[in-house]
Amino acid sequence: MIKPQTLSMENYNITLSTDKQIHRFQVAEYPHEKSGSCKYHVFQNDQFVASFEPDRQHFLHICQNPAKLDEELLHLLADQIEARHPQENQLGGFEPIEFDSDDEFEAPPQSGL
């Protein structure tokens, strides 16, 4: 059984309100290894309900959903987790822009002028 405090780097609570329901979650962040493990584990009432993993641009994707939570709720939860870690989503993580052979930036064609 996975526990929220077991070997996690950080734990925090997230509360979401949807359709007159309040959902309280505890999120545990774990070191992300390329071994296929999920970085963020989500608990509700001390039960493991879902997990997320970041892609190369650090946007979260559903990794596991053993509680079969509504996908819309999971996307809202992912948004809140991403908002808590803004340094991971900064422009520095994107690939540099490559220019064409004459090294000039060219505006797209203008129409209707």
C-alpha positions in Angstrom: 0.0 0.0 0.0 1.4 3.4 -1.0 1.3 6.1 1.8 1.5 9.8 1.1 4.6 10.4 3.3 6.6 7.4 2.2 9.8 8.5 0.5 8.3 11.6 -1.0 10.1 14.9 -1.6 7.2 17.1 -0.9 3.6 16.7 0.2 0.8 19.3 -0.2 -3.0 19.6 -0.3 -5.2 20.6 -3.2 -8.9 21.3 -2.9 -11.1 21.4 -6.0 -14.7 22.3 -6.3 -16.8 20.9 -9.1 -20.6 20.6 -9.5 -21.3 21.5 -5.8 -18.8 18.9 -4.7 -15.6 19.6 -2.9 -12.7 17.2 -3.5 -9.7 17.2 -1.2 -6.5 15.6 -2.4 -3.0 15.2 -0.9 -0.3 15.2 -3.5 3.1 13.5 -2.9 6.0 14.4 -5.2 8.6 11.7 -5.8 11.9 11.9 -7.6 11.2 11.2 -11.3 13.3 8.5 -12.8 13.2 7.3 -16.4 12.3 3.9 -15.1 8.6 4.5 -15.8 7.7 5.5 -12.3 5.2 8.4 -11.9 6.4 11.6 -10.3 3.2 12.8 -8.6 1.0 10.4 -6.5 -2.5 11.6 -5.5 -4.3 10.5 -2.4 -7.9 11.1 -1.2 -8.9 10.0 2.3 -5.5 8.3 2.6 -6.2 6.1 -0.4 -4.0 6.2 -3.5 -6.4 7.4 -6.3 -4.2 8.6 -9.2 -0.7 9.5 -10.4 0.8 11.9 -13.0 4.0 12.0 -15.0 5.5 15.0 -16.8 6.4 15.0 -20.5 9.5 16.7 -21.9 7.9 20.1 -21.6 6.9 19.3 -18.0 3.2 19.1 -18.8 1.5 16.4 -16.7 -0.3 13.4 -18.1 -2.3 10.8 -16.3 -0.1 7.9 -15.4 -2.5 5.8 -13.2 -6.1 6.1 -12.2 -7.0 3.1 -10.0 -9.9 5.0 -8.4 -11.4 5.7 -11.9 -11.8 9.4 -11.2 -13.5 11.5 -13.8 -10.9 12.6 -16.4 -12.0 16.2 -16.2 -11.3 16.2 -12.5 -7.9 14.7 -13.1 -7.1 17.5 -15.7 -8.1 20.1 -13.2 -5.9 18.5 -10.6 -3.0 18.3 -13.1 -3.4 22.1 -13.8 -3.2 22.8 -10.1 0.0 20.7 -9.7 1.6 22.4 -12.7 0.7 25.8 -11.3 2.5 24.9 -8.1 5.7 24.2 -10.0 6.0 27.1 -12.5 9.8 27.0 -12.7 9.5 23.7 -14.6 7.2 25.3 -17.3 9.3 28.3 -18.1 10.5 29.1 -21.6 14.0 27.8 -20.8 12.7 24.3 -21.3 11.8 24.8 -24.9 14.0 24.2 -27.9 15.8 27.2 -29.4 14.4 28.7 -32.6 16.2 27.9 -35.7 16.4 30.5 -38.5 16.5 29.9 -42.2 19.7 29.8 -44.3 20.0 33.6 -44.4 19.6 34.0 -40.6 16.7 36.4 -40.9 13.4 36.3 -39.1 10.7 36.5 -41.7 7.1 37.6 -41.0 4.3 35.5 -42.3 2.6 36.7 -45.5 0.2 39.6 -45.0 -3.2 39.4 -46.7 -5.9 42.0 -47.2 -3.6 45.0 -47.2 
